[in-house]
Amino acid sequence: MDRFYLRSSCPFTAGQCILSYMNHNQNRTSGGILTLILAALAVSWAAIFVRFAEAPPLVVAFYRMVTATIIFLPWALGPGRKSIAGYDARSLGLSILSGALLAVHFGFWISSLSYTPVANSVMLVSGAPIFVALFSGLVLKERPHPLSYLGILLALAGGGVIMGGDINWAPEQLWGDLLALIGAIAVAGYFMLGRLVQRRVSVFPYIFTTYTASAVFLGLAVLFTGGRFTGYPAMTWLWMFLLGLVASVIGHSLYNRALRFFKAHVVGVCVLAEPVGATVLAYFLLAETPPWYALLGAIPIFIGVAWVFRLERNA
């Protein structure tokens, strides 16, 4: 696998740090667990950065992926050139499709945050593992352990507790919930394709190709909807950069790395830890106070995640 060493102190060495970590962390159990923990912590910040950014949802999603692509560009132009050039047609096509699904996920999920509370949005979009579990047998020929479904349902039930007390049957909020649900279906497909492609291609060329394709699709969506690419406040550019750096370069890249350790539905169910982190951050940074049932819902989420991980981690 390609190795990428740190050579400078510029901000874009963050991408090199991630590549270096993923290269050297090969232990299936300890490395995989640490990878998932770091990924969940990083992606928990996504909703916060989106709320702070004063730009349309598609524009925020576009610059998130542009940032991630640019950060990984030094690798693609350097030691990664041979890996990218060696892509076979099938893997390239699936990676581009994965990028399209990632674009759909970000576009719909980020849009949902304009209509529904953070807790509702992140819980609904984190329902992806149920779709992964349902379709992994068809797409990946990987069937979950029968008891894993109980853990997935338990984790989803915990998330439902977090979301349930906040449900407001206003049409606008229901629209936001629907957008988040579509985002969940899209990211489920993204996880399954990531697992499938990485059977033939190493993680780095897959990440770069997928992020680049996602940025292109989102850019076309901005053009199609008449959005503008410039003219936003200085702080908005900072939040969009941090969204790309923390949530994508660190968070999603580590999730993709974890797909080499674990089945897609195992990684998917660990995503259910994100609503807890996002809810806590929303309390401190957005003054969205989580009620008592949010803490109650966190308990079955962690139990469900631990249950599935214990059953599946060595499968």
C-alpha positions in Angstrom: 0.0 0.0 0.0 1.2 3.5 -0.8 2.9 5.4 2.1 2.7 9.1 2.5 5.0 10.8 4.8 4.7 14.3 6.4 6.9 16.9 4.6 5.6 20.3 5.6 3.6 22.2 8.2 0.9 23.5 5.9 -2.8 22.9 6.9 -3.2 20.3 4.2 -0.8 17.9 5.9 -4.0 16.9 7.9 -4.8 14.7 4.9 -1.3 13.2 5.1 -1.7 12.5 8.8 -4.9 10.5 8.1 -3.2 8.6 5.3 -0.2 7.9 7.6 -2.5 6.7 10.4 -4.5 4.4 8.1 -1.4 3.0 6.6 0.3 2.0 9.9 -2.8 1.0 11.9 -3.2 -2.6 10.7 -4.4 -4.5 13.8 -8.0 -5.6 13.1 -9.4 -5.4 16.6 -7.7 -2.5 18.4 -7.1 -0.6 15.2 -10.6 -1.0 14.0 -12.2 0.0 17.3 -10.0 3.1 17.5 -10.8 4.0 13.9 -14.5 3.8 14.5 -14.3 5.9 17.7 -12.3 8.6 16.0 -14.6 8.6 13.0 -17.8 8.9 15.2 -16.3 11.8 17.2 -15.3 13.7 14.1 -18.6 13.3 12.2 -20.5 14.4 15.3 -19.3 17.9 14.6 -20.9 18.0 11.1 -24.3 19.3 12.1 -22.7 22.0 14.2 -20.5 23.3 11.4 -23.5 23.2 9.0 -25.7 25.2 11.4 -22.9 27.9 11.7 -22.4 28.2 8.0 -24.5 31.0 6.4 -24.9 29.4 3.0 -27.4 27.3 1.1 -27.3 23.5 1.9 -26.1 22.4 -1.5 -23.3 25.0 -1.4 -22.2 23.9 2.0 -22.2 20.3 0.9 -20.2 21.2 -2.3 -17.5 23.0 -0.4 -17.3 20.2 2.1 -16.3 17.8 -0.6 -14.1 20.3 -2.5 -12.2 20.8 0.8 -11.7 17.1 1.2 -10.7 16.6 -2.4 -8.1 19.4 -2.2 -6.6 18.1 1.0 -6.0 14.7 -0.5 -4.8 16.2 -3.8 -1.1 16.2 -2.9 -1.3 12.4 -2.4 -3.2 11.9 -5.7 -0.6 13.9 -7.6 2.3 12.2 -5.9 2.6 8.7 -4.6 -1.0 7.9 -5.4 -0.8 8.4 -9.1 0.0 4.7 -9.8 -2.9 3.5 -7.6 -5.4 5.8 -9.4 -4.0 4.9 -12.8 -4.4 1.2 -12.0 -8.2 1.5 -11.4 -10.1 -1.1 -13.3 -13.3 0.1 -15.1 -15.7 -1.7 -12.8 -14.2 -0.3 -9.6 -14.0 3.2 -11.1 -17.6 3.1 -12.1 -18.7 1.9 -8.6 -16.5 4.5 -7.0 -18.2 7.2 -9.1 -21.6 5.8 -8.2 -20.5 5.8 -4.5 -19.6 9.5 -5.0 -23.1 10.2 -6.4 -24.7 8.5 -3.4 -22.5 10.5 -1.1 -23.6 13.7 -2.8 -27.2 12.8 -2.4 -26.6 12.0 1.3 -25.0 15.3 2.0 -27.4 17.3 -0.1 -30.5 15.9 1.5 -29.1 15.6 5.1 -27.7 19.1 5.2 -31.0 20.5 3.8 -32.9 18.7 6.5 -31.1 20.7 9.2 -32.9 23.8 7.9 -36.3 22.2 8.8 -35.9 19.9 11.8 -33.8 19.9 15.1 -30.3 18.4 15.1 -31.4 15.5 17.3 -34.1 14.5 14.8 -32.0 14.9 11.7 -28.9 13.0 12.9 -31.0 10.2 14.3 -32.9 9.7 11.1 -29.9 9.9 8.9 -28.1 7.5 11.3 -30.8 4.9 10.7 -28.7 3.8 7.7 -27.6 0.5 9.3 -31.0 -0.9 9.1 -30.9 -0.5 5.3 -27.3 -1.8 5.2 -28.4 -4.9 7.2 -31.4 -5.5 4.9 -29.4 -5.2 1.6 -25.9 -6.4 2.5 -26.9 -10.0 1.7 -28.0 -9.0 -1.8 -25.1 -6.5 -2.6 -22.2 -7.9 -0.6 -23.2 -11.5 0.0 -22.7 -10.8 3.7 -25.6 -11.7 6.0 -25.6 -10.3 9.5 -25.7 -12.7 12.5 -29.4 -13.3 13.3 -29.0 -11.8 16.7 -27.4 -8.6 15.2 -30.8 -7.5 14.1 -31.8 -7.2 17.8 -28.8 -5.0 18.5 -29.6 -2.8 15.5 -33.2 -2.5 16.5 -32.2 -1.7 20.1 -29.9 1.1 18.9 -32.6 2.4 16.6 -35.1 2.3 19.4 -32.7 4.4 21.6 -32.4 6.9 18.8 -36.2 6.9 18.5 -36.4 7.9 22.1 -34.1 10.8 21.5 -36.1 11.9 18.5 -39.6 10.9 19.7 -40.1 13.6 22.3 -39.2 16.3 19.8 -41.5 15.2 17.0 -43.6 18.1 15.9 -46.2 17.2 13.3 -45.8 20.5 11.6 -45.4 20.0 7.8 -42.1 21.9 7.7 -40.5 19.6 10.3 -41.9 16.5 8.7 -40.3 17.6 5.4 -37.0 17.9 7.2 -37.4 14.4 8.6 -38.1 13.0 5.1 -35.0 14.7 3.7 -32.9 13.1 6.5 -34.4 9.7 5.8 -33.5 9.9 2.1 -30.0 10.9 3.3 -29.9 7.7 5.4 -30.8 5.5 2.4 -28.1 7.2 0.3 -25.4 6.7 2.9 -26.3 3.1 3.3 -25.6 2.6 -0.4 -22.4 4.5 0.0 -21.2 2.2 2.8 -22.0 -0.9 0.9 -20.3 0.3 -2.3 -17.3 1.3 -0.2 -17.0 -2.3 1.2 -17.5 -3.7 -2.3 -14.9 -1.6 -4.1 -12.3 -2.0 -1.4 -12.2 -5.8 -2.1 -10.3 -4.8 -5.2 -8.9 -1.3 -4.6 -7.0 0.1 -1.6 -8.7 2.7 0.5 -6.8 5.8 -0.7 -7.6 5.8 -4.4 -11.2 4.9 -3.5 -11.5 7.8 -1.1 -10.0 10.3 -3.5 -12.2 9.1 -6.4 -15.4 9.1 -4.4 -14.8 12.5 -2.9 -13.9 14.0 -6.2 -17.0 12.5 -7.9 -19.2 13.8 -5.0 -17.8 17.3 -5.4 -18.5 17.3 -9.1 -22.1 16.1 -8.6 -22.8 18.6 -5.9 -21.3 21.4 -8.0 -23.7 20.5 -10.9 -26.6 20.5 -8.4 -25.6 24.0 -7.3 -25.5 25.2 -10.9 -28.8 23.5 -11.7 -30.6 25.1 -8.8 -29.2 28.6 -9.5 -27.0 28.8 -6.5 -23.9 31.0 -6.2 -20.4 29.9 -5.4 -19.1 33.1 -3.9 -20.1 36.1 -1.8 -20.4 34.4 1.6 -19.2 35.8 5.0 -15.6 35.0 6.0 -16.7 32.8 9.0 -18.9 30.7 6.6 -15.8 29.8 4.6 -14.1 28.8 7.9 -17.1 26.6 8.9 -17.2 24.9 5.5 -13.5 24.3 5.6 -13.7 22.7 9.0 -16.7 20.7 7.9 -14.6 19.2 5.1 -11.5 18.7 7.2 -13.0 17.3 10.4 -16.2 15.5 9.2 -15.0 14.2 5.8 -11.2 14.1 5.7 -11.0 12.7 9.2 -14.5 11.2 9.9 -15.7 9.7 6.6 -12.2 8.7 5.6 -11.8 6.7 8.8 -15.2 5.1 8.3 -14.0 4.0 4.9 -10.9 2.6 6.4 -13.0 0.7 8.9 -14.9 -1.0 6.0 -11.6 -3.0 5.5 -11.8 -4.2 9.0 -15.5 -4.9 9.4 -18.7 -5.6 7.5 -20.7 -2.7 6.2 -23.5 -3.1 8.7 -21.1 -3.2 11.6 -19.6 0.2 10.5 -23.2 1.4 9.9 -24.4 0.6 13.3 -21.5 2.4 14.9 -22.7 5.5 13.1 -25.6 5.4 15.6 -23.3 6.8 18.2 -23.1 10.1 16.3 -26.6 11.4 17.4 -25.4 11.3 21.0 -22.3 13.3 20.3 -24.2 15.7 18.0 -26.9 16.3 20.6 -24.3 17.0 23.3 -22.5 19.5 21.0 -25.8 21.1 20.0 -26.5 21.7 23.7 -23.2 23.5 24.3 -22.8 25.3 21.0 -26.3 25.9 19.7 -28.3 26.1 22.9 -30.5 23.2 21.8 -31.2 21.7 25.3 -31.5 17.9 25.2 -34.4 16.7 27.4 -34.1 13.9 29.9 -35.2 11.3 27.4 -32.1 12.2 25.2 -29.9 10.8 27.9 -32.2 7.8 28.3 -32.0 7.1 24.6 -28.2 7.1 24.6 -28.2 4.0 26.8 -29.8 1.5 24.3 -27.7 3.1 21.5 -24.5 2.2 23.2 -25.7 -1.2 24.2 -26.9 -2.0 20.6 -23.6 -0.8 19.1 -21.6 -2.9 21.6 -23.9 -5.9 21.0 -23.5 -5.9 17.2 -19.8 -5.2 17.4 -19.2 -8.1 19.7 -21.2 -10.5 17.5 -19.7 -9.4 14.2 -16.2 -8.0 14.8 -14.4 -11.3 13.9 -16.9 -12.4 11.2 
